[in-house]
Amino acid sequence: MHCYFNLVSAQETIVDDEGLEVANLDEACALARKAIAEMVRDGVGELAHWRGWGLEARDASGAVLFTIGFDAAVTTPDREAEAQVAAEPVAEVEGGLAYDQAA
């Protein structure tokens, strides 16, 4: 089955136009969790900046299969590190915050 993995919040959707072929719903869910974990690990998905966002899987017809929130997909040590980072002052860079430039 073909799945599309969109980044979603209450105000915005970043659409996956390509999608991936997966064997079943379990594989799609595992891929979604892995993608979120990689984004967080690589700094792209710092929870302080992506709070309220999730990764939504849709099938080829557009039906929502599931949504995984960034908060739900991150382990406890990651959340503790995020809390410490969130308590530190955020430095702005020319042209906005770093995650604005990555997105």
Rosetta blueprint (number, residue, H / E / L):
1 M L
2 H E
3 C E
4 Y E
5 F E
6 N E
7 L E
8 V E
9 S L
10 A L
11 Q L
12 E L
13 T E
14 I E
15 V L
16 D L
17 D L
18 E L
19 G L
20 L E
21 E E
22 V L
23 A L
24 N L
25 L H
26 D H
27 E H
28 A H
29 C H
30 A H
31 L H
32 A H
33 R H
34 K H
35 A H
36 I H
37 A H
38 E H
39 M H
40 V H
41 R H
42 D L
43 G L
44 V L
45 G L
46 E L
47 L H
48 A H
49 H H
50 W H
51 R L
52 G L
53 W L
54 G E
55 L E
56 E E
57 A E
58 R E
59 D E
60 A L
61 S L
62 G L
63 A L
64 V E
65 L E
66 F E
67 T E
68 I E
69 G E
70 F L
71 D L
72 A L
73 A L
74 V L
75 T L
76 T H
77 P H
78 D H
79 R H
80 E H
81 A H
82 E H
83 A H
84 Q H
85 V H
86 A H
87 A H
88 E L
89 P L
90 V L
91 A L
92 E L
93 V E
94 E L
95 G L
96 G E
97 L L
98 A H
99 Y H
100 D H
101 Q H
102 A H
103 A L
